[in-house]
Structure formats: C-alpha cells, structure tokens
Amino acid sequence: MLRFARLFILATWAICLSSQAAVQKVDNFVLLDHTGAAHELFYDKNASAIVLIVQGNGCQIIRSLTPDFKDLQKDYENKGVRMFMLNSNLQDTRAAIAAEAKEWGLEMPILHDTAQVIGRSLNLTRTGEVIVIDPDSQQVVYRGALNDRVDYERQKKGAQNTYVRDVLDDLIKGRDVAYSAVNGPGCLINFPEQDGGTVSYAEEIAPILTANCTGCHSEGGIAPWAMTDYNMIRGFAPMIREVLRTKRMPPWHADPEIGEFTGNHGLADEDLATLLSWIEAGTPRGEGDDPLEALRPEKPMWAMGEPDLVLELPAFDVPASGEVDYQYPLVKNPLDHGVWIVAGTIVPGDTKAVHHVLVGSMDEKPEHNDEGEVFDNYIMGYAPGNESGHMPEGTGVFVPAGGYFAFQMHYTPYGRESVDKTHAGFYFADEPPGNFLRQTVVVNPDIAIEPRKADHEETAYFEFYDDATIYWLVPHAHYRGKAGKFELRYPDGRTEVVLSVPNYDFNWQRTYAFEEPIKVPAGTRIVHRMVYDNSSNNPGNPDPGREVPWGLQSWDEMLYGSVSFSWDNERSDAPLHDERTADIAQWMGFMDEDMDGLVQRGELPFKLRLGLLFSFGDLDGDDDGGLNLDEMLDMLAHLRGERG
C-alpha cells in the first residue's frame, strides 16, 4: 500500500510538472564557460538535440554521476547532440568551476550563469537536473534525472531507466517526443528572492538605462530608436530582453574577468538581473517622475572646447540598404609645422550611419590606400559613446608638417539614403609631452582559413626589443572573426592573458584601454590569437565553402591586432624608435610559426626562401639554424642591396 502511495505521488508530481512546463519555450542566450569561451545556445543549426546538465561544485550527486555524463557525451556528441553543463550557483567562481572540471575530468563546456538570469528563466531548483531541448521547436521535451542509478547516499551498479538516452534516441530518429519529467536528486541552488514587480522604474531601471544605453539610444544617436520615456522602454522590452540574453547589447565584448579597462560599457550582473526581472514581471511603471523624459541635453559640437585643428572629411553617400565597404578617405594636412596631438574629438555628420572611425597620419600619399595606413601613426578612434579621447598622460602623437590624415570609415545603412560629412578636431600640447605614443600591429598576412571550419585559429606576435609600457589594444578581424585574445609572454617564462574577447563582433571596433598601463621588460612578446568561424552556422559568413585568404575587404580576413605603447627609454626630445626594426619584429611575429625566436629557412615565405637559397647560411651568423632579429635586419639590408 505504501509503495502504491509513493508511486501515486511521484506520478502526480510528474504530471503536474509536465502540464506546467510542456509548452516551455527556451529563449536563446549566450554565456561564457569555465575556460572563458563564449557559447550560444542555438548556434548549431543542424543540432539534433541540446542537453543542459545543471552543475554545481561540491555536489556529490554530480560527482557520482560524472562517469554517466562522460558516457553520454561520448555516445551522443557525434550524433549531433550539443551538450553543456550549466552552473548558476552564487558561490562558484569561474576559477573554482575550472578547478572542479579539471579534478573530475569534465570536458564539456560548463556555462557560468553569473547573474543567475538563465537559471531563473529555466526555473532551476537543484543541480543534477538534465534539460533536453528540441532545437527545431526550441521547447523542453524532457527535464529531470539523467537516469535512476544515483540517489541520495546510495548508488546502483547500473541504471535500470535511462531517461535522457531514451529521449535523445527518439529525437535523433525523428520520432515525435511528448514532454516528460522525472524527479531526481540534486543539491539545492540558492536563488535569492527577486520580485521584478517591486523594482522601481524611476529609481532603478531608468538610471541603469541612462548609464549604459542612452549614449546611443537617444535622439540623433546611432541606435535605431531613442529611449525617450517609459512607453518606449515598455514597447521594446521584449527586444531588450533578447539582446541582453544573447549579449548583443551592450556592445562591450571583453571578458569581464580579465583586465580592467577605461570606458567599460559592460553591464554589471546586478543590473542585468534587475532589468530582466523587471521586464519578465511585465515592466511595472510604479511611482515617480520619468527620468528619461528629462534627458534632452543640448550637446555642443566640440565637447572639449574649440579644437586647435578641425578637419572636414569628404561627403559620402550612404545607401539605404546593403553592405558598404570600408572607406579610407585622405585629408591633406594643412599645417606647415609639426604638432603634438594630445586629445581629439570626432563628430559624425550622420550618427546613425557612422558606425566607427579610426584616424592616423602619414608622410606621403600611398599608391594604394587601405586600412593599414591608419595605423602607421595612429591617433584615435570613434565609436558611439567614445566620441572624444585623451592620449595617455605624459604622451602624445607627433604629426609632422605636410602629409595626410588617413581615416577608416565604417558605415551601416539604416533604411534610407543619407549623406555623411564627418569632422575631426584635434587638440595640441603647448609643450612637447614627455614621450611618444607609439603604435604597432601584431599581424599575419599569411593566413588561410579552412572551408567550413568553425574554429580555425591563427596566431602572430610582436616582441618588444626594449622596455615598454602598453596602453591599449584593438583586436581586428572581419566577418569570420569569432574570438580574440592578447597574451604576454615574459622573458622569465611567465604568461599573462591581458585581453580576451570571447564573443568578437566585427561590427564593433572597440579600443580596450587599460586602467593601469602594463609595463613590460625587453624581450616580452605580445601574442595575438584570433579564432575564425568559417562554418554555415556563422550568420555573417559570406561563403563557408571558400578557403579564406588575407585581404582588406570584409569577405576576406585579417589577423591585425593594434597595440599602442611607449618605449620607456625614449623621450620626446630623444626619439629611439626605429621603423625598420619595428617592421622586422612584425615580420618575425608571423613567420616564426613555432615561436622559438628564430625564423628558420622552412618558415620563410616561399618566394623569400627561393631568394635566399644560397645566402641563408651566410645570414645565419651564429649557425643556430635560424635568423634572429639582428640577422633578419641583415637579411633586409641584403635584399635591398645595402649589405656588402
């Protein structure tokens, strides 16, 4: 009788849960995993099923089921099943999750739900729960125990019921799968009480939007709509929720656990949770005046005052739709004397059309202008919310008389034709600053990205041949760029990741300026890695079937990481920087494939290898089988006929 009662209660619980969640649709989201990699739930368009396993550190249920999870992964990942673990525990840091994964041999990505917004939306209560999602309908078809092998403080030798495997087999074979649920053991997850209905729009929501969103979402801003009042927010609330969950907004892509940067536009976990909770509660208006209605500031054209030099770029006709190739206009330098630029402001003519601007200077007009010229003597960049900028304290960019200012313009059509006429204003130092702000790029023009490959990696480095201070970094790729990273390798063998952009977006060319500049000794390498997604799952991929070479146009690709720095032993009145040495250091950084500090004969590009067929041994003065920086400089002199 007691056994019948227990079965009846369990069946009733399952039926109730089934009726509650049978129609539950899972909305897309993006989270970083325990290694810092970004994952989108519905990324794989050909997935046969998606499995979420609720994980938590120190939970014995999870640990006891580890062999079962590993077997599940081994048996089903090659059948198109995407598998993730999901950690929504307040107490578990990324480092702790990574340590747990290493100790227990967990190889599937463990998504870190730091704001608990995904766990809340999935109504999670315990670890150990498994959620199976049909990617076609995006609905939950099963949730509950993995199997019946493990219970509290007891285990069976083998499972009699393999609930998740049964559901996956049906999905893979194309059978109709009715929603089912089976209660299972697990450790309770602490979700602090959060009632979105009690959140104050006037005192909490509007200030979050003002601090993080209205710089673009304002009248005349780059965003397609302006956050002018509560009614606009209420109307766009579902869309706000979507772009927050998928990390499309705010447009800040640096890993929050690596480095501290000025102008950080990332949304704090607390603010994210508050916004989503309020939206999911129905966007209650509450009491108080609407702070957004008061946001009608008159913006002066020049926020830092009248510039010392104003440049007007040529007018550009922006079409109503389609792709617009990057534009590289040149403006003749009108100055008859050299100046030190220490600050600048860029004012787009059409803020909705101008996505970003980069500007530098050059001594002569190039035969073929391209984006690389901007970085020859880089000055500054513009992106929405970053219209003005100062050089690092004690530095400046010296622009000699004559020559040209080179611009890179990225336009985004927004539904109607327009004409943009952007202006740039620069501010000069009254006296020379202490040092030059220098620029280099970590570049690899020899890349070749495999067709249909989702995770193709390319790497290059730049070795600082003197003590230096690094101020900011700009990772750059095109539409196939997926994730970027900068790592320092010190002469003593230490390594340090100083910037990771796990969810790179070509549409946002961000400058990541360190709050505290990084000092590096001579011999330090800055290594830039970029991962490319050349698969059909990449919605921006122009042609997944093509092997993609280096190229300036967006349908080709680049590994082009910009680094702004100063030489510690250089002074504005005593320049030490040598362009030839810096260029050779760039060459070495992409030729030296094994990163041993030497360019071996087999690492040289084919034509250069042929050209040095009989002279390579002579150039290798220390007979170590490769060319170091000094020997590479000799090679350049040899090729130019400057070496006897």
Secondary structure, DSSP 8 states (H G I E B T S, - for coil): -HHHHHHHHHHHHHHHHHHHHTT-B----EEEBTTS-EEETT--TT-SEEEEEE--TT-HHHHHHHHHHHHHHHHHGGGTEEEEEEE--TT--HHHHHHHHHHHT--S-EEE-TT-HHHHHTT--BTT-EEEEETTTTEEEEEE-S-SSEETTEE-SS-S--HHHHHHHHHHTT-----EEE-----B-------GGG--IIIIIHHHHHHHTTTTSSTTSSSSS---SHHHHHHHHHHHHHHHHTT-SS---S-TTS--BTT-----HHHHHHHHHHHHTT----SS--GGGG------S-TTSS-SEEEE---EEE-SSS----B--EEE---SS-EEEEEEEEE-SSTTTEEEEEEEEESS--SS--HHHHTTTEEEEEBTTB-EEE--TTEEEEE-SSSEEEEEEEE---SS-EEE--EEEEEE-SS--SEE-EEEEEE-TT-EE-TT-S-EEEEEEEE-SS-EEEEEEE----TTEEEEEEEEE-TTS-EEEEEEETT--TT----EEEEEEEEE-TT-EEEEEEEE--STT-TT-S-TTS-EEB-SSTTSB--EEEEEEEETT-BTTB----HHHHHHHHHHHHH-TT-SS-EEGGGS-HHHHHHTTTTHHHH-TT-SSEE-HHHHHHHHHHHTT---
